[in-house]
Amino acid sequence: MVHLFLTVRGRYAGEEVQQDGIRLDAGWHGGELGLFEDLASFWAAVAAAEAHDWIVSVHWPPVREGAGGYLRLLERDRDLRRQAAEGAVRALQQAKAAGARDVVFHFPYPPLAEDDPARWPGPAEWLAPDAWSRKSLADAARQALEPLAEARERLGTGVLLEIDGPARWFYVDGLWPELLGEFGVLGVCLDTARLGRLARLYGRPPGELADPLLPWVQAVHLHEGRASGEDPASGVPARPALTFDDGWAGAAAVAEEAVRQNKRVRLVLQHRPALATPEETEESLGWVRKLARGQEAG
């Protein structure tokens, strides 16, 4: 069955209604926990997940640090890259101790400055394009992913790679499916708003970028944004009326295709109701629940 997950992050002290107004007792199957203000908030969310009998996923890091604290698994320096991979393995061990089924890591990260960073509303840290050839980038990715694949098999804790970037070799030149085919135990988390921005950057429909990844997609971060880089870039409740042709990310079409290909995919709500009217939020939630039951829009 398709599972509906709620994102819990920021500052949290066990409330049944989050700061964004979303209730924890609204029939969710699980929660993705991470990027909290402090560890106390993380452990309060773990306790709430246990009370609701949720499946738990951890979005790494559990506590936000600096620009997000994402592990720099594609750091140019080999030793720093190895340290990041070791940190990811420790993350899996810690998440397992907290009762989590899997951990979400951003990848490829840091992004590659192979396109004008000014066109991308993403992080300020970039790797210079001349730092890599396709082969050196692929070899570096293998060095990062191999320890994660080994830990996945040893610990039984899942690894989901949340699409990041930009990284043209990954999204346009086939490096994603090449690596996923080699490390078959790793899964993918599609972030629909980020996918829309990547599609706009590369001049491709979002479905075209997503298609090679769908055999490995286990989770979809479901939210909308202005794919052209305008505000809001993310967090808008997804619904079929918001299409890529109209300047949005086209999240609904991507999510529907992911569900068609994997009836056990996880839909993770990452929207903020404050970015839509109450009627639009209700429309979004109604569509998501129908999609989880196998009913597509239209």
Secondary structure in CASP SS format (residue, H / E / C, confidence):
PFRMAT SS
TARGET T0000
AUTHOR 0000-0000-0000
METHOD secondary structure of the structure
MODEL  1
M C 1.00
V C 1.00
H E 1.00
L E 1.00
F E 1.00
L E 1.00
T E 1.00
V E 1.00
R E 1.00
G E 1.00
R C 1.00
Y C 1.00
A C 1.00
G C 1.00
E C 1.00
E C 1.00
V E 1.00
Q C 1.00
Q C 1.00
D C 1.00
G C 1.00
I C 1.00
R E 1.00
L C 1.00
D C 1.00
A C 1.00
G C 1.00
W C 1.00
H C 1.00
G E 1.00
G E 1.00
E E 1.00
L E 1.00
G E 1.00
L E 1.00
F E 1.00
E C 1.00
D C 1.00
L H 1.00
A H 1.00
S H 1.00
F H 1.00
W H 1.00
A H 1.00
A H 1.00
V H 1.00
A H 1.00
A H 1.00
A H 1.00
E H 1.00
A H 1.00
H C 1.00
D C 1.00
W C 1.00
I E 1.00
V E 1.00
S E 1.00
V E 1.00
H E 1.00
W E 1.00
P E 1.00
P E 1.00
V E 1.00
R C 1.00
E C 1.00
G C 1.00
A C 1.00
G C 1.00
G C 1.00
Y C 1.00
L C 1.00
R C 1.00
L C 1.00
L C 1.00
E C 1.00
R C 1.00
D C 1.00
R H 1.00
D H 1.00
L H 1.00
R H 1.00
R H 1.00
Q H 1.00
A H 1.00
A H 1.00
E H 1.00
G H 1.00
A H 1.00
V H 1.00
R H 1.00
A H 1.00
L H 1.00
Q H 1.00
Q H 1.00
A H 1.00
K H 1.00
A H 1.00
A C 1.00
G C 1.00
A C 1.00
R C 1.00
D E 1.00
V E 1.00
V E 1.00
F E 1.00
H E 1.00
F E 1.00
P C 1.00
Y C 1.00
P C 1.00
P C 1.00
L E 1.00
A C 1.00
E C 1.00
D C 1.00
D C 1.00
P H 1.00
A H 1.00
R H 1.00
W C 1.00
P C 1.00
G C 1.00
P C 1.00
A C 1.00
E C 1.00
W C 1.00
L E 1.00
A C 1.00
P H 1.00
D H 1.00
A H 1.00
W C 1.00
S C 1.00
R H 1.00
K H 1.00
S H 1.00
L H 1.00
A H 1.00
D H 1.00
A H 1.00
A H 1.00
R H 1.00
Q H 1.00
A H 1.00
L H 1.00
E H 1.00
P H 1.00
L H 1.00
A H 1.00
E H 1.00
A H 1.00
R H 1.00
E H 1.00
R H 1.00
L H 1.00
G C 1.00
T C 1.00
G E 1.00
V E 1.00
L E 1.00
L E 1.00
E E 1.00
I E 1.00
D C 1.00
G C 1.00
P C 1.00
A C 1.00
R H 1.00
W H 1.00
F H 1.00
Y H 1.00
V C 1.00
D C 1.00
G C 1.00
L H 1.00
W H 1.00
P H 1.00
E H 1.00
L H 1.00
L H 1.00
G H 1.00
E H 1.00
F C 1.00
G C 1.00
V C 1.00
L C 1.00
G E 1.00
V E 1.00
C E 1.00
L E 1.00
D E 1.00
T H 1.00
A H 1.00
R H 1.00
L H 1.00
G H 1.00
R H 1.00
L H 1.00
A H 1.00
R H 1.00
L H 1.00
Y H 1.00
G C 1.00
R C 1.00
P C 1.00
P H 1.00
G H 1.00
E H 1.00
L H 1.00
A H 1.00
D H 1.00
P H 1.00
L H 1.00
L H 1.00
P H 1.00
W H 1.00
V E 1.00
Q E 1.00
A E 1.00
V E 1.00
H E 1.00
L E 1.00
H C 1.00
E E 1.00
G C 1.00
R E 1.00
A C 1.00
S C 1.00
G C 1.00
E C 1.00
D C 1.00
P C 1.00
A C 1.00
S C 1.00
G C 1.00
V E 1.00
P C 1.00
A C 1.00
R C 1.00
P C 1.00
A C 1.00
L C 1.00
T C 1.00
F H 1.00
D H 1.00
D H 1.00
G C 1.00
W E 1.00
A C 1.00
G C 1.00
A H 1.00
A H 1.00
A H 1.00
V H 1.00
A H 1.00
E H 1.00
E H 1.00
A H 1.00
V H 1.00
R H 1.00
Q H 1.00
N C 1.00
K C 1.00
R C 1.00
V C 1.00
R E 1.00
L E 1.00
V E 1.00
L E 1.00
Q C 1.00
H C 1.00
R C 1.00
P H 1.00
A H 1.00
L H 1.00
A C 1.00
T C 1.00
P H 1.00
E H 1.00
E H 1.00
T H 1.00
E H 1.00
E H 1.00
S H 1.00
L H 1.00
G H 1.00
W H 1.00
V H 1.00
R H 1.00
K H 1.00
L H 1.00
A H 1.00
R C 1.00
G C 1.00
Q C 1.00
E C 1.00
A C 1.00
G C 1.00
END
